[in-house]
Amino acid sequence: MMRTWQITTVTDAARARISLARLAAAYGVPTVERTRLAAALSAHLRQCLTKGGTWRLTMDVAGSPAEEGLLHVVVTPSPEACAAGEPLWEVTVPCPEATEAAEDGTVADDPAALSEALLGADEDTAVVLDKLTEQEDLVLFHREELHQTNQGVLALHAELDAAGRAQREAFAAERSARNEAESARRRLTFLADASAVLTASLNHEEIVRRLPDLLVPEYARSVDIWLFDHDEDKHRSAPHTAAAVVAARTGRPQYAADHPGNLPGVEDQPASALDPGRPLLCVPLPTRRAPLGVLTLSPPGARWDPDDAVMLIELTRRASIAIENARRFEHNRDIAETLQRALLTDLPTTPGLSLAARYLPATHGLNIGGDWYDAFPQRDGGLITVIGDVTGHGLHAAVMMSQLRTALRAYAVDGDSPGRLLTRLHRFLHHLQPDLYATAVIARFHPDEPTLTWAAAGHPPPVLRLPDGTVRTLDAKPGAMLGIPLTQEIADHTEQLEPGSTLALYTDGLVERRAQGIDPGIERLATALGGFRSAELDADLEGSADRLLHPLLSDSERDDDVCLLLCHFQGGVDS
């Protein structure tokens, strides 16, 4: 279906616009689209009237556009406008009810009817404005919702930022706590390891030497140790810092620098006049009575961490204990060694028999005071030789060794045999010191008899070298240790001696090694003794004793004292 309007005047344009609007409404064009179509058409028709001439408005609702449910509107220019190149104006809108138009939309020529139609046309505009108002209200509603959403998002972002900051702070606190724990663990580990190194030695000079090696360079750049009663220090010309003197006098740690140290338990002092550019920490070496000295340290960097300073003060305390213990040990060791050497007898001169003895104190530990040897004549002309070892070490062992030596000499006056003498010593020791034990070997020689009588009680067996170089271990059944809580009768054993025979009595310190036991050591002793020539033993028994000790002791440090007694039988007086 097609409708056409000729438009020359404003009235024609108004009538055409109203008719088109009515038809569009009849064809079901939506109000908004209809209003938009009418407004666009009015604007274009106003332009057409301005240009003049007769224009043709065509509305096509038939053909293919209508089949597709479309309303096609075309404004054809006047002939004059066409000649001037004016293009067609056309617009297409959907019309769902294209085939069911209710009216033809014609407007009468009556001005009253035209006016009424124009007023009625504003109804579409009112509907559009109502819809526009609804849309504005909806926009306002959504705008408010958006504002509230934005406020919520901002609040959420603020909460997330706060949570992020709290999490970062928690991570930082955890990292700081972990670092502090690791630092504390490192200090405790160092303190434990350093303490073990210091207490492992019983030589105070060695402890003093080890301290700088432990502290430099991680905890100190330099270390100076001032021991008050050290012999070398008494003659040292180098002066000590004022802070060290204050620490020695007060017994409290001092910090000397051009700035406060703020170290816990440490008093601040002015910078040292001897070295003003270097901070110094002076820590006394404390004891129960008075400080042993002062440890002076300079920091590895600009200053110390307070926790490091606390650890250094504790290490100094432990070092002081180690030094004091080492000095006490050295003092007791010197007394025990002096007493032991004073109690060791001078060897007697006996016709037909040469004697050589050696005593070597332990080089490590307080393992002195228990080993002893003795040789003395009996009234019948025989010679008693003995070597023994008292369990325990130190002064107590040295004293008990002297009592056993005295008791043995007293018992030997009666002329008892070696086995009988050991039996009596066993009873004596068990009665005198129930918790102390000893081992011993007694050998008896007589210049008129080529016989060796010997007995052993829990002691390493004697080694006998024959004149031809053959070596035998005298391992006949020995008695048990002296002093153990049992009754025993220790038996005598005899050996025939040929001139040139040599008997070696010794303590376990000569042959026993922790990693090997005692048997390999006895074999080494036998091999070394068998390597001597008879003439060598005849001519220089003292030198032979030294040469015998060297290969047996040169392979290890002595952690026990050593006794050796060589008895070289040259035969009777007439031989």
SULJO-V653410 format. One record per residue. N is the residue number from 1. NEAR is the number of other C-alpha atoms within 8 Angstrom. Layout:
n = <N	N>
near = <NEAR	NEAR>
This chain:
n = <1	2	3	4	5	6	7	8	9	10	11	12	13	14	15	16	17	18	19	20	21	22	23	24	25	26	27	28	29	30	31	32	33	34	35	36	37	38	39	40	41	42	43	44	45	46	47	48	49	50	51	52	53	54	55	56	57	58	59	60	61	62	63	64	65	66	67	68	69	70	71	72	73	74	75	76	77	78	79	80	81	82	83	84	85	86	87	88	89	90	91	92	93	94	95	96	97	98	99	100	101	102	103	104	105	106	107	108	109	110	111	112	113	114	115	116	117	118	119	120	121	122	123	124	125	126	127	128	129	130	131	132	133	134	135	136	137	138	139	140	141	142	143	144	145	146	147	148	149	150	151	152	153	154	155	156	157	158	159	160	161	162	163	164	165	166	167	168	169	170	171	172	173	174	175	176	177	178	179	180	181	182	183	184	185	186	187	188	189	190	191	192	193	194	195	196	197	198	199	200	201	202	203	204	205	206	207	208	209	210	211	212	213	214	215	216	217	218	219	220	221	222	223	224	225	226	227	228	229	230	231	232	233	234	235	236	237	238	239	240	241	242	243	244	245	246	247	248	249	250	251	252	253	254	255	256	257	258	259	260	261	262	263	264	265	266	267	268	269	270	271	272	273	274	275	276	277	278	279	280	281	282	283	284	285	286	287	288	289	290	291	292	293	294	295	296	297	298	299	300	301	302	303	304	305	306	307	308	309	310	311	312	313	314	315	316	317	318	319	320	321	322	323	324	325	326	327	328	329	330	331	332	333	334	335	336	337	338	339	340	341	342	343	344	345	346	347	348	349	350	351	352	353	354	355	356	357	358	359	360	361	362	363	364	365	366	367	368	369	370	371	372	373	374	375	376	377	378	379	380	381	382	383	384	385	386	387	388	389	390	391	392	393	394	395	396	397	398	399	400	401	402	403	404	405	406	407	408	409	410	411	412	413	414	415	416	417	418	419	420	421	422	423	424	425	426	427	428	429	430	431	432	433	434	435	436	437	438	439	440	441	442	443	444	445	446	447	448	449	450	451	452	453	454	455	456	457	458	459	460	461	462	463	464	465	466	467	468	469	470	471	472	473	474	475	476	477	478	479	480	481	482	483	484	485	486	487	488	489	490	491	492	493	494	495	496	497	498	499	500	501	502	503	504	505	506	507	508	509	510	511	512	513	514	515	516	517	518	519	520	521	522	523	524	525	526	527	528	529	530	531	532	533	534	535	536	537	538	539	540	541	542	543	544	545	546	547	548	549	550	551	552	553	554	555	556	557	558	559	560	561	562	563	564	565	566	567	568	569	570	571	572	573	574	575>
near = <6	8	7	8	9	9	12	11	7	8	6	11	12	9	10	11	11	13	12	11	13	11	12	12	11	12	14	10	14	8	10	8	9	13	12	8	10	11	8	8	9	10	8	8	9	8	8	11	11	6	7	7	11	10	12	12	13	12	12	13	12	9	8	6	12	12	8	6	11	14	15	12	11	11	11	11	14	10	8	8	11	10	7	6	6	8	7	8	7	8	8	8	10	8	13	9	11	13	5	7	10	6	7	8	10	5	10	6	6	6	6	6	10	12	8	8	10	10	8	7	10	8	8	11	9	8	9	11	8	8	8	8	8	8	8	8	8	8	8	8	8	8	8	8	8	8	8	8	8	8	8	8	8	8	8	8	8	8	8	8	8	8	8	8	8	8	8	8	8	8	8	8	8	8	8	8	8	8	8	8	8	8	8	8	8	8	10	8	8	8	10	8	8	10	11	8	8	12	9	6	10	15	10	12	6	8	14	10	8	9	9	11	7	7	10	12	8	7	9	12	12	10	12	8	9	8	9	8	7	7	6	6	10	8	6	6	4	4	4	6	9	7	12	15	9	11	15	12	6	6	11	11	13	15	14	14	16	9	4	6	8	7	9	7	6	10	9	11	9	7	12	14	6	5	7	10	7	9	15	12	12	15	14	16	13	12	10	4	4	7	11	13	12	15	14	12	12	12	14	12	6	6	8	9	6	9	6	10	11	11	10	8	10	8	11	12	10	9	13	12	10	13	13	11	9	12	11	8	10	10	8	10	12	8	9	13	11	8	10	11	7	7	7	9	8	4	10	8	7	8	7	10	12	12	12	11	12	9	9	7	11	13	9	10	8	9	14	15	16	15	14	12	14	11	11	10	9	11	7	5	8	11	12	12	11	12	17	13	12	14	9	9	13	14	11	9	13	15	9	9	14	9	8	10	9	8	9	10	9	8	11	10	9	6	9	9	9	13	14	12	12	15	11	9	12	12	10	9	14	15	8	6	9	11	6	11	14	12	13	14	15	14	12	13	11	11	14	6	7	11	10	12	13	13	16	15	14	12	13	7	10	12	12	12	14	12	11	5	11	8	12	9	9	8	7	5	4	12	12	8	12	16	16	10	6	4	4	7	8	13	9	11	8	8	7	7	9	11	8	12	13	12	11	11	13	12	15	10	11	13	14	11	8	5	4	8	9	10	9	9	13	9	8	10	11	13	9	10	10	11	7	10	8	10	6	10	11	10	6	8	14	8	7	11	13	8	8	11	9	8	9	12	10	7	6	5	8	11	10	12	15	15	16	15	13	14	11	14	13	12	13	11	8	4	4>
